Amino acid sequence: MRKLATILFAALALCASTNAKPLTQGELSYINSILEFRLSLRTLPSAKDVRQKIRAFKDSPPDAAEIGDECAIIAESMISTAEYNCEYEEDEKSPALEGILRPTFDKIIAYKSRHDTKEFSALFTAATTEVINSMMQFLPRTDVISIALKEKKEYDAAIEKEPDCSQVLMNAAFWYYFAPAFAGGSAEKAGNFFESAQENAKNDYERYYAAIYASQFFFEQKDAAACASYMAQAERVLPGTRHVSFIRTLNERGFSLFDYNDSRKRAKVKKALSKAH
């Protein structure tokens, strides 16, 4: 873990200017290696195995000698959210959750304070908003409202700049799906973004998650055929995982993955699942 922190800190220190630069091909390759690692976690049999693999990765991360500050934050955000998700899977009330995200969150906020939103790559927006959204439960309500209002503008700017970025399209889909109508939320727009995210997926990580999320959107829309089609696409990428098996169990009990991931509903979902057994 110290080695990862040292590498990422060094990368952050490489660029002291206030002008963000476009991600290089080398940086994109580095990010893809992080995505491949994250996808591989879905093939493991338990959360304990996932945690061990994350720790091993943090102790021996890919060579980061040629990456800049924005790429370093993207990479750290992706690893932090993977670790957070693992901890949350085992205990959604774990006291360790905030500590996993806080260092990365503080770096994101500091970096964003020095740059204009329009400078950020779509991947930066996608990766960092995952950290920020997960951190909201630990922030004052006034901060949460302010962040939520800015988030849509950031997605709009990212999509205008890179309309084929699958990951930011997924995040935008979630925003439109869960935001209230008076704030601009729209299930129709969300569905369009979920479908567009799958159509623009460029790697297996994006193909898998875009398909998973689209399947659950259509499950909640009671479109069984579309749900089944997207689930089949996800299974073609990663066949036989406990993740897909669990989602199928949720759906059979009348719940979606979105229900399970909602902290307000999770206890109810887990109770229903335990009764089914």
N, C-alpha and C positions, 0 to 999 in steps of 0.2 A: 504494500500500500504506500509506503514511503517513497518507493521508486516511482510509482505513478504520479504521486504528488509533485515530486521533484521535476519529472519530465514536463508535466503540464504547466508548472510554474515557470519553467525555463521557456516554454513555448509562448506563454503569455507575455513574457518579458521581451520577446524578440521584436515586437512592434510597439514603439512608444508613440507613434504618430496618432493623430485623432481621425485619420481617414481610413475607414475599413476598405480592404482590397478584395476583389473577387476571388473566390476559392480557386486554387490551381488544380490541375489534373492530379497532381500528387496528393493534394489535400483531399480531393474527392475519393481517391483510391484508399486513403487512410480511413475516411469515414465509412466507406464500404466495408472495410475490414471489421470495423466496430459493429456494423449492421449484421454482417455474417456471424459474428460472435453472438450477438443478441438473439438471432434466430436459432442458433444452435442450442440455446438454453431451453427451447421448447421441446427438444428431443429427450431431455433428461427425465428420469422417473420420479423425482421428488424435489421439493423446494430446498431440502438440505443439500442435494447434489448441485442445484443451481447456485446456492450460496458458496459452496466450495469452489465451483468453477469461476465465479466472479472474483473471489479472493485471489485465486491463482492468476487470473488475467491481470488484476491490478498490480500484482507483484512482478509480472513479466509482460507489460503491455507492448504493442507494436512500436517499432522505432518511430519516434516523433520528431526527429531532428529537423525535418524540413517543413513543419507545419507552423502557421501563424497563430495569432491570438484568437481570431474568430473560430478557426477550426478546432483549436484546443478546447474552447468552451463548448462547442458542439459535441466533441468527443466525450468530454467530462459529463455533460448533461445526459448523454445516452447511457453512460455507465451508471451514473447516479440514479436515473429512473429505473434501470434494470434492477439495481440493488434494492431500491425502494419497493418496487413491485414484488420482489421476492419476500421481503420482510412483511409487506402488507398481506401477502397471500397466507402467511403463517399466523399473523396476528395483526388485524387492522387497527388495534389500539396499542401497538408496541411503542414504548417510550423512545425507541431508537429511530423512529421514522423521521422526525424533524432533523435529528443530527445527521442523517444520511444526506438530506437535501440542502441543509442550511449553507454549508460552505460554497456549493455550486450556485445556489440562489444568490448569495451575496456577490459572487463574481459576475453573474449575469446582470444584476441591477447596476453594479458599478460600471460595467462595460457599456450598457445601454445608455447610461447617463452621459457618456462621452461621445456618442454617435447619434446621427439621425436615423430614424427607422428605415428610411428609404435606402440606406447603405447596406442593410443586412441581407444576406442571402436567404432564400426561402428555407433552406435547411437549418439555418440558425434560428429562424422564427419557429420552425416546427419543433426542434429539439429543446429550445429554451422554454417555450410555452408549456411543454410537458412538465418541466420542473416547477415552473411558476404555478401552474394549476394544482399540482399536488401539494404545493406549499401553502395554498390559500387557507387551508384549515388551521394553520398555525399563525395567521396574520390577523391584525385588527380589521374589523368589518369595513372601516373607511378605506383601508388599503385594498381590500378585496373588490369593492365597488369600483374604485379607480382603475385597477388592473383590468377588470372585466370590460369596462368601457373602452379601454385602449386596445384590447386584444383584437376585436373585430377589425379595427383600422390596420393593425399590423398584418392580419391575414389578408385583407384586401390589397395592401401594398405588396405583400409577398407574391400573391397570385397574379397581380398585374405585371410584376417583374418577371416571374417564372411560372406561367400558367400550367406547366406540365410537371410541377413538383408534387409527386404523389403524397408525400408526407404532410405537406402543408395543406393539401386538399383534404386529407383525412381530418386534420385538426379543425379546419374550417367547417367541415361537415358536422362535427360534434358541437361546435359553437352554435351553428344555426339550428341544430336539432334540440338543444337543451335551453337555449335562450328563450325568454318569454316573447310572445308576438309583439308586444308594445316596444321591445328593444330591438326588434328586427329578426327575431327567430322565425324559422320557416321549415317545416318538415319537407316540403317540396324541394327547397333549395338544398337542404341537407342530403336528400336522396340523390340529387344531381351531383353533388360533390363526392358522395361515397362512390358512385358509379364512375365518375371521372378519375378518382384516385386509383381505382382498379385498372382502368383503361391506360393510365399513364405510368403504371408501376414499371420500374426499370431493373429491379433485382428481386430475388426471392423473398427478402424481408418485406418489401413493399407489396409484392403479390400476395403474400400470406396474410398480412394484417389488413390490407385493403379488402380482401375477400371475407375475412372474419367479420370485420366491422359492417360491411355491406350486408352480410347474411343476417346479422342481428338487427340491423335497421329494418330489413324487410320482414323479419320475424315479428317485430313489433307492429309493422304495418299490416300484418296478417296476410302477407303474400308468400305462401308456402313454397311455391315453385321457384321464386327468385331466391328465397332463403336457401333452399336445397342446392340450387345451382352454384351459389357463391361458396357454400360450405364444401361442395365437391371441388371447387377450384382451390380452396385452401388445402384440402387433403392431397391434392395432386402435388402441391409444393412440399408438404410435410405429412406423409401418411402415418397413421397410427399413433398420434401423440396423445398424451393424457389431456392436453389442453382442448383439443377438438372433442375428445370423448366427454370431457366435463361439460363443454358447451352443449353438446347434444343432450346430456342428462338434464341440464337446466331447461332447455327448450321442451323436452318431454314433460317436465313438471309445470310448464306454463310460464317460465321466466326466461329473460334474455340475459346475455352477458352484461348488458348495460345495467340491468337490475342488480346483478351481483356486485358490480363495481361501484354502485351507489351506496355510500356509507349509511344513508338514511334507510335503505331497504335491505341491506345485507343480512342483518340479524333475522329478518322475516324469511328471507330466501334460505338461509342456512337451516333454520328451524324446519321449514317445509322439506328440505332435502333429507334431514335427519329422520323425519317421520316416515319418509318414503322407504328408508332402509329398515 
